[in-house]
Amino acid sequence: MQVYDSSVRQTPVISQLKAIYESRGLLRLLVARDLTVRYKRSVIGIWWSLLNPLFTTAVMFYVFNTVFKSRLPSGQAFLPYLLSGVLLMTLFNQGLTMGADSVASGAGVLTKVYVRPEIFALSSTISSAINFFIGLIPLTAVLLISGQTPTMKFPLVIVVVGCMTLFATGFALLLSIAYINFDDSRSLITIFLMALQYMTPVFYPISVLGPHTKRVILLNPLTSYLQVFRDVFGGNAVATFHEWLMMGGSAIALFLIGFIVFMRQWPKVVAKL
Amino acid sequence: MAKGGGKTVSSEKIVEVTNVKMAYRRTRHRVSSLKQTAIETIKRRMEYEQFFALNGVSFDIARGETVSIIGRNGAGKSTLLKVVARVLPPTSGRVIVRGKVAPMIELGAGFNPELTGAENIMLYGALLGRSVQQMKSRIEAIGEWAGLTAHLDVPIRAYSSGMVARLAFATATDETPDLLLIDEILSVGDEDFREKSAARTFEMMNSGCAVLLVSHDLEAVKSLSTRAIYLENGAPKVFGSPDEVVQVYLADVHH
């Protein structure tokens, strides 16, 4: 028989993570819910979810192609460079905002039933990751159109997506606490995300940057995700060990920080829900 | 006749709540935006006050017993339910709950309009802590009990509100827990279903699980519970036989 004793508290991170792992049945259902709601059981629904990144890419390509295509090293093409950037940023943005929203708006359930709220955030980022994999279909088409072939390294995309999922989940957990505590945090995060978007080489090649700016941009962990992804899927960037380390390190760090802060803060904010 | 419809009360304690306090730190001016927080912090005007939503609550519930909580709005009834449901860890004191807990939550809170009836049954059950396999095997029985067999494959946005409530009730009560948490007795759907759901609620209450009931329906409190607690400002004012507790409460309200 399961026994709840409130005096046994603040269990270490590992056992909390284990509790999340034990709720994987619920996690699977929540992911299925997110995907069903997003795609509305239709093929059009699936394409609809890609409309935003594809349209953004088309506009950016139209505007920036002449300026930037010659600035990429030979063998690299601007259109797949751009689309891979937009797709990965979409995963980040979507996972982050949906994850934070699903925790902040889950009050009806989370204040009444004992469910680990982290599961809600995780389900949103995982369903965004699945959405991202569907985006690899148009990306492959764009690669072929640009005269490139997917490299043999492409299975490593899974590592990139795994890291991005952890990164976005950690971020989403922090954000959900802010959402609940402060009504105006939503508009502030929009500004922050826009700034972050421009500080990430989504549509410009790193080579166009001045030396000082370049140093700053390379300090942005999201840059490493984009560079690694472009490297392993099509070879439109070169990722060194440094980028891999930054990607893996930031994923684990942000996930743990988000998780620990959330674990501590949740009992305080749940009263406000 | 004993209270609570002659249930057999065993000595096995399902819930033990010992001197539970729930303290919040809240700002005096109810600051709820970052902008305000920044301004108030700079002006050094952030004043916090300690606020006790629960202040020294102790009680226990044995298997087969129904304990009711009454009190005015804001007395801490919902907070107490959250603490027992282990959603909120108490600031101090101790809560022990032995066995499975099922809250009769606002019907349909865990539902999604885009999902079919069957999918919502699965999800709702999983949220209530039941296994996926168990839920899979129960979908048809739940749908049948709710009288919705023909509608299980339809997204519930096409349901009437009564149908949603029936589905939620049927799912929530499909399994008898060790502890049932009820926030207001639910009356659901049309006359027929209301009788059916009331009967099921009482059946669950009488089936040997412990029940914690929060209600404004004082007649229900008197007829259903074995003991009652009257909460005032987070502290139990009276704890004892439901008739006495209701009497004290009524005297206070009419005062």
Interface residues (C-beta under 8 A of the other chain):
Chain A: M1 Q2 V3 Y4 D5 S6 S7 R9 G25 L26 R28 L29 L30 A32 R33 T36 V37 K40 G108 V109 L110 T111 K112 V113 Y114 V115 A178 N181 F182 D183 D184 S185 L188 P267 K268 V270 A271
Chain B: Y24 S32 S33 L34 K35 T37 A53 T79 L81 K82 V83 A85 R86 V87 L88 P89 P90 G93 R94 V95 I96 V97 R98 G99 K100 V101 P103 I105 E106 A109 G110 N112 E114 L115 E119 M122 L123 A126 L127 L128 G129 S131 V132 D178 D183
